[in-house]
Amino acid sequence: MHKLLTDQPGLEMLLLGNEAIARGALEAGVAFASTYPGTPSSEISLNFFQISKECNLYFEYSTNEKVALEVAAAAANSGVRSMCIMKHVGMNVAADTLMTLAYVGVKAGLVILTADDPFMFSSQNEQDNRYYGKLSGLPIIEPSSVSEAKEMTAAAFALSEKLKEPVILRTTTRINHSTAAVKLSDIGQRKPAGDFQKDPFNLVTVPAVSRKLHVKLLENISKAEELSNTSEYNFIEGSGEWGIICNGVSRNYVLDAISDLAIKDKIKVLRIGFSHPMPGKIIKSFLEGCSKVLIAEEGEPFMEEAVKAFAQEAGLTLPIAGKGKSLFSRLYEFDPAMVRKTIADFFGISYTQKKSVETADIPEIPQRPPNLCAGCSHRAAFYAIKQATKGMETIYPTDIGCYTLGFLPPLSMGDFLICMGSSVGTSCGFSQVTDKKVIALIGDSTFFHSGVSGLINAVFNNHDFTLVILDNRTTAMTGHQPNPGVDMKELSYDGYNQISIETLVKALGVQHVSVIRPYNIKKSITAIREAIEFKGVSVIIAQEKCSLYAKSLKQLRGKAFFVSDKCKNHKDCINELACPAFFIEEEKVGINPSLCVGCAVCAQICPEHAILPLKNKD
Amino acid sequence: METKRLIIVAVGGQGNLLASKVLGEAALLSGVPVRMSEIHGMAQRGGVVESAIIFGDAESTIISDGEADLLVSFEPSETLRALKRCNSNTVVITNLSPLPPFTVAIGKGTYPDLSEAQKLIRKKTARLIAFDAVKLAAEAGNVMAVNMALVGALIQTGIIPLSAENVKTAIRTRTKKTFVDINLKAFDFGYKAAEKEN
């Protein structure tokens, strides 16, 4: 049985934040969940996926976040408690749905989880998704700890049903990827079957209906504000004339700082856990008792702006500060020492900071950059593209996935990247305004997510570029989640269909489509050359299973290679491929047999044919 | 309860997340408050994996530079890289068996001299416990048990409030059945190695 289905109320379990969130949803009786995977939210979905195979919870990996939210919105409008999970930038994709779903509302609880990523541990930006609450008018709740993440997830469903609106549950990486003891409660009753009642004058958002629905949304925001003002998640700890207002993980750093600085009797803390709408009444009364207030929030001055506006309404002129020079930064994530220092500086408390050891005399430590795995098919495809385009002026718009790592030397494949799917759209523009040959790079899952719409645009507008779909048969970057091109039978799952990228691309009207096996370097180069010469949109599908995925499916059949004494030390293998299975010992190249997966790409490019299967070694 | 802050650094695949899990479970068994966080985005791709574990009374799940009471490192060059997390009172435990980054393997970087590195660390911190954990793991029966050898050394220091018995119980319940005996052996070997380093 899945550990999150453990039916022992009161049991304390060590859970990852993402596990606690999944458990909280189960305790609230979630019966339907959809997602597009994205770090730091991925483990919530992974747990739901596993759990859905053991009970009547419905779960799906949708093609993108917009679709995922629409799928969940329909379930929730049919009376089924639903959850939709995404990383922060996924909310941008889902935003079109989100904004008007707020007008329509829900019949059963719908919780939308957005996992923000301050410091961008694994993201392209560090946008603060609390503004989506303000933009859409939807309530936002934010936990400060792992155990609270479980409680709040469960409570979010009740809140959603009370307001008949979706609720945004906003986390940050340090909630999702922290672990702590969590006390289990009862698992809720799941009702996976729903019913839809026709009500077109409230559910079909033509202008006349939406004008009415917007009025309803504003009324709901007022109701939500009342709930925020009485919410147990907005609470004051301690007493004193100094005040700190904080949210999320900032609260932990603030409390530790207060204890380190021994100022417990001088300071009170308002923790905001229900952060949209902001609890005006609580904030005004908190401010009235303070001589000075500091606002501790990662990201943008979301609370600070609101608090200052409430102070103005209440005619209060006390100093209120948050973001600014020698205060908190809008950049990156907070840490305990930084929060302690800012509090000490702001309230004028002297203390001695623990000093890091002197590191100036430490020898330079070699970098350990992430690298494409040994035998990664992307490396083979990149090498073939490089050979096929030798001497040409090229632009390589790239996309989001493992292959993004190809932008590093020596492969140096990747010139422009904005977001999921952007390789294809930007290629349309680059090819239109420059004379350079444009070759777009995208993975299979990202192609399904949002690359395909760019390709439709390219065909219709007759752009001239080559799209290389790096089809490694899985969503590798986030941990091998299924996507519409995955063979689910291989994973022993029934009830799915598989979409052929080749058939899809041909159906879109792409006139030049070829499928290559990137491990076959010579044939790949020829096919890429032909594609590049084609005038118009051409597509190359580079098909080879991710070697880690193949290994997990026990399909890795390649045998390790070694460098024989025919080697004349050209080092083309290392310099052009940089496969992590290589090493240099006594000036000679060697191959680590425990890392080598036997892709044989290096063997094909060695000018002396010195790289041979290990089994041929005497 | 007094707060103790532990940072564990390793290279992806060395098993530091399992080490954290065992320590977390042992804390739960011992009734010691525990909070942990980890950054492992690039673990599968040869990057550095870092865990922070905070025992005792604290709310934070991360540890600022200079504020680790303990640093456990699975790889000697990563010990040096993580040294900014330590202060003069920090106890450092390091594996001495190098796992050179790919940049070094292909001749595009120099791996630091290990005896020089140990001298530096000894000079800057309260105590250094350094041994070849890969060798101990191999002696215990599997090189993958490096993590348990280092956990053994960590428990020997007595700095974190966990008994060897509770950690061993966690090893028995939280690591794969086929590896339990090897893991327990590696734990003991690491514990003894730290005693010798005293």
Contacts between the chains, C-beta under 8 A, distances in Angstrom:
chain1	res1	chain2	res2	distance
A	12	B	28	6.5
A	14	B	21	7.4
A	14	B	24	4.9
A	14	B	25	6.0
A	14	B	28	5.6
A	14	B	34	7.9
A	39	B	41	5.9
A	121	B	39	5.8
A	121	B	41	5.4
A	122	B	41	4.0
A	122	B	42	8.0
A	144	B	59	8.0
A	145	B	59	7.3
A	146	B	35	7.8
A	146	B	61	8.0
A	173	B	39	7.9
A	174	B	37	5.8
A	174	B	61	6.1
A	174	B	62	6.4
A	177	B	37	5.9
A	177	B	38	5.7
A	177	B	39	6.9
A	177	B	40	7.7
A	178	B	35	6.5
A	178	B	36	6.5
A	178	B	37	4.2
A	178	B	61	4.0
A	179	B	20	7.6
A	179	B	21	8.0
A	179	B	24	6.0
A	179	B	35	7.4
A	179	B	36	4.4
A	179	B	37	7.2
A	179	B	38	7.6
A	179	B	61	7.9
A	180	B	34	7.0
A	180	B	35	4.9
A	180	B	36	7.3
A	180	B	61	7.3
A	181	B	28	5.6
A	181	B	33	7.9
A	181	B	34	7.0
A	249	B	60	7.8
A	249	B	61	7.4
A	251	B	59	7.2
A	252	B	58	7.9
A	252	B	59	3.6
A	252	B	60	4.6
A	252	B	61	6.9
A	253	B	59	7.6
A	253	B	60	5.6
A	255	B	59	4.7
A	256	B	58	5.4
A	256	B	59	5.4
A	256	B	60	5.1
A	259	B	57	7.9
A	335	B	62	5.8
A	335	B	63	7.9
A	335	B	64	4.5
A	335	B	65	8.0
A	336	B	60	4.7
A	336	B	62	7.0
A	336	B	63	7.4
A	336	B	64	5.1
A	336	B	67	7.1
A	337	B	64	3.4
A	337	B	65	6.9
A	337	B	66	7.2
A	337	B	67	6.2
A	338	B	64	6.9
A	353	B	66	7.5
A	354	B	66	4.8
A	354	B	67	5.4
A	354	B	87	4.9
A	355	B	66	5.7
A	355	B	87	5.9
A	355	B	88	7.5
A	356	B	65	4.9
A	356	B	66	3.5
A	356	B	84	4.9
A	356	B	85	7.4
A	356	B	86	7.0
A	356	B	87	6.3
A	357	B	66	7.5
A	357	B	83	5.8
A	357	B	84	7.2
A	357	B	86	5.2
A	357	B	87	6.2
A	357	B	88	6.5
A	357	B	90	7.6
A	357	B	124	4.1
A	357	B	125	6.4
A	358	B	124	6.7
A	359	B	83	5.8
A	359	B	84	5.3
A	361	B	120	6.9
A	362	B	80	5.6
A	362	B	83	6.3
A	362	B	120	6.3
A	363	B	80	7.4
A	363	B	112	4.6
A	363	B	113	7.2
A	363	B	116	7.1
A	363	B	117	7.4
A	364	B	110	7.5
A	364	B	112	7.7
A	365	B	77	5.4
A	365	B	80	5.2
A	365	B	81	4.8
A	365	B	112	6.2
A	366	B	77	6.7
A	366	B	100	7.5
A	366	B	101	5.0
A	366	B	103	4.9
A	366	B	104	4.8
A	366	B	108	8.0
A	366	B	109	3.3
A	366	B	110	6.6
A	366	B	111	6.3
A	366	B	112	8.0
A	367	B	101	6.6
A	367	B	103	5.7
A	367	B	109	6.8
A	368	B	11	7.0
A	368	B	46	6.7
A	368	B	47	6.3
A	368	B	48	5.7
A	368	B	78	7.7
A	368	B	101	4.1
A	368	B	102	7.7
A	368	B	103	7.3
A	369	B	47	7.5
A	369	B	101	7.9
A	369	B	102	7.9
A	369	B	103	7.3
A	370	B	42	3.8
A	370	B	45	4.0
A	370	B	46	6.2
A	370	B	47	4.4
A	371	B	45	5.9
A	371	B	46	5.2
A	371	B	102	5.7
A	372	B	45	7.2
A	373	B	44	7.1
A	373	B	45	6.3
A	373	B	46	8.0
A	402	B	45	7.5
A	405	B	45	7.1
A	548	B	44	6.4
A	574	B	106	4.9
A	574	B	107	8.0
A	578	B	102	7.4
A	578	B	106	6.8
A	580	B	46	5.9
A	580	B	102	4.7
A	580	B	105	7.6
A	582	B	105	6.6
A	582	B	106	6.0
A	583	B	100	7.7
A	583	B	105	4.0
A	583	B	106	7.2
A	584	B	105	6.5
A	584	B	106	6.0
A	584	B	107	4.8
